[in-house]
Each structure stands twice: as structure tokens, then as C-alpha cells.
Amino acid sequence: MQDWPLEVADSERVEDFLAHYEREERPEHRLAIVTLIIASLNDAFSVARPSKCLLDRVAPLLKAYPALVEYWSCPDAHSDDEMFAITAWLRSL
């Protein structure tokens, strides 16, 4: 399924996904987990801005995946309806 992260994203489990990422050693699994983290954070941003503590923890991890950050930051988008809820925060990284 191409959009599986969107289907299984859960804004209330970002901390759990982070813990799992930190324990995982296989790069392909880490990529899948970080994709799930971004999708889950996007859901969280749709409701309210996540805590600064959580965002500070996630930011360095996301910087290690520039292709994902670029995709979710929608570099060619200029209006809100062309962006994800997380786009503005990712652009600030």
C-alpha cells in the first residue's frame, strides 16, 4: 500500500514510534518508522501544535531524512490547500 503511513498514523502514539525507531537497527525499518512519525505528526498538527519538547526530539531525527522532509514541506506549494498541516513547521527546520 503506497499510503500506508497515512492509514496507520496515530497522533497520540508519536512517542511510541520514536521509542521503536530508537531501538530499531535495520535502516529500511527505520525509514518506515520515520515515515510513520511524520504522518502521525501531521495528524497532530491538524488538531493542535505538538509540544515543543516532542518537536525538539523529532527535529534532529527528521534532518537525517532530507527526501522525506522535502516531500512533506511541499517546496512548490504556495497556498494552505496545497500543503500538509506539518509543512510550515518542517520548512522552519
N, C-alpha and C positions, 0 to 999 in steps of 0.2 A: 504494500500500500504506500503510495507516494506521500500522502499527507498524514501518516500515522502519528507524528508528533502532535498535530492539531487535534486529532481524535482522542488521544490519551492524555493530553496536557491537563495538569491539575494545579491551579494557582496555590492551593493550600499544601502542596507537597514539595515545593521547591527545595526546602531544607533536606528532605529525604533524598531527593535526586542528587543534591550536592554531596551528601554523605556517600551515596552509592558511587558517584563519579570519583571521589577521592580514594575509594577502596579498589576501584577497577583498574586493572593494569593493561588490558588489551586496547590498543589505540582505536580500533573500529567500534568497540563498545563505548569507549569514552566519547567518541564523536556522536554516537546515537544518544547518549545521555545528555550531552551538552545541547543537542538539538531539542530534546525534550525540556530541558531547563529554559531555553529561550522561549519556546512555545508556552510554557507554563507561566513565565514572567509576563509574556504578552497578555495572557488571560488576566493576570493580577493587575497589570496597568489598565486594563479595560474597566476595572472596578474602582481601584484607588492606587495611588503610588505605593509600591512596596517600601518597607523600612530602609532607611539609609544603611543600616548595618548589613542587611541582606544584599543590597546592591553593591556595597563596598566589597563584600565577599565574592560576589559573582563577577564583577568587572575584570579582575585580572585573568580569571579563567576564560572569559569570552575573548579577551585580547589575543589569546593563543589560537583562535579560530577566525582569522580575518575574513574568510569567504562567507562564513555564516553571518558575521556582523555586517558585512556589506549587503548581503541579501536582505536581512531584516531592517537595515537602516534605509532601504529604498532610496539610493542616491539620486535617482532621476525623478523622484516624486516631488511635487510642489504644493499639493493640497492635502488636507487631512484625509480625504476619502481615498487617496492613493497610498496611504501609509498604514502601518500597523500601530497598535497602541503603544508599543515599546520603541518605535522609531526615534522619537525625539531624544529619549534617554541614550539610545545606542549612538546616535550622532554626536552626543556630548562626550563619548569616551575618548 
